[in-house]
Amino acid sequence: MFNKWLAFFVSIIIIASCSSDIHHNQQDVLKTIPLSYAKRFSIKVSDDYSVLELHGNKNDSDVTATFILYKNQKPNYSKEAYYIKTPVNRVASMSSIYTTMISQLSCEDKIIAIDNGDYYNNSFIKDQIIKGKIIELSKGPQLDIEKTIVLHPDLFLTFGMGSPKDDVDKKLIQSNIPIAVSIDHLEETPLARAEWIKFFAYFFNQELKADSLFKISEKKYNDLKKLAETTIKKPRVLTEIKYGDAWYIPAGKSFIAHLIEDAGGDYFWKEDSKTGSSAQSFETVYAKAKDCDIWINLYNLNSKKELLSYDERYGLFKACKNTQLYNNNKTQNALGYSNYWETGITHPEDVLADLIAIFSPTLLPNHTFSYYKKIE
């Protein structure tokens, strides 16, 4: 009889102990880490783990995905969250932007897979591909799911709209590979996108380094922005070219529109309150922007002749007549891919400096271009 009561008493203690642990995990004090510009993710930390939340909905701040990053014991935070043990040592990076940020954190040796090496100018990455130390998972039009599952990285870092169950192939989710989604492309300002280096840093336990790197970029960017504000005459700026039957024009609150404004340019669609871009006809764009002073971001073109070969009507624009054409493809790999799409997002201060030198050359008379070149 005594043994029965003893067993019962012990079981009650065990249950109470387990309940106490669960209660403790759920009630951990979480400290919010403030972000200066980024709106699409947030960071909360406790003594034992970090919480990264995505805000993928355009019109609200609802949490669309939660990633729990823990170093030792896995916490009991939420059944809906995605748990990832850190620091990760074997990473599949599905964007050259992520790869650049990982490299800036001095963790490029952790990358074991990328999307497609054709898009890269990064010599380290290309060399590692040749040596077979980095695998390409999207060499074709689709992700090679089977190859990814066999590789089984510590982290599969990809893009989407803020919810892994919707953004990632179900077979990949069922493989139990730790997955994280970045939605930096949904940010509206240059510094907001650059601040995503803090998001990536938590997977490698490099938070302090990310803070330091971002502060450097932020200060340079804001100093340049103040310099551009001193300009008296703002050039009227047109961007992009027609792609197929449509001309995709960045909206007035888009990433590109903010760059143009911060660089001292007068953007034709600045009054448009939308983000992203909109498809417009050649005739609509011409009617609004035919008197443009400067034309930037002309696909992958390298000459005025090449531009006119796409459509002779481009020659009707003032900037084309005056050969005030500037493209963001100064440095390209053998396949014509510009390093702007690798490092320009992570170094908006260098992009801004280029644009200021284009819009108001006297403000930066000795400037050496990082991304842009004049199209003759």
Secondary structure, 3 states (H helix, E strand, C coil): CHHHHHHHHHHHHHHHHHHHHHHHHHCCCCEEECCCCCCCEEEEECCCEEEEEECCCCCCCCCCEEEEEECCCCCCCCCCCEEEECCCCCEEECCHHHHHHHHHCCCHHHEEEECCHHHCCCHHHHHHHHCCCCEECCCCCCCCHHHHHHHCCCEEEEECCCCHHHHCCHHHHHCCCCEEEECHHHCCCHHHHHCCHHHHHCCCCCHHHHHHHHHHHHHHHHHHHHHHCCCCCCCEEEECCEECCEEEEECCCCHHHHHHHHCCCEECCCCCCCCCEEEECHHHHHHHHCCCCEEECCCCCCCHHHHHHHCHHHHHCHHHHCCCEEECCCCECCCCCECHHHHHCCCHHHHHHHHHHHHCHHHCCCCCCCCCEECC
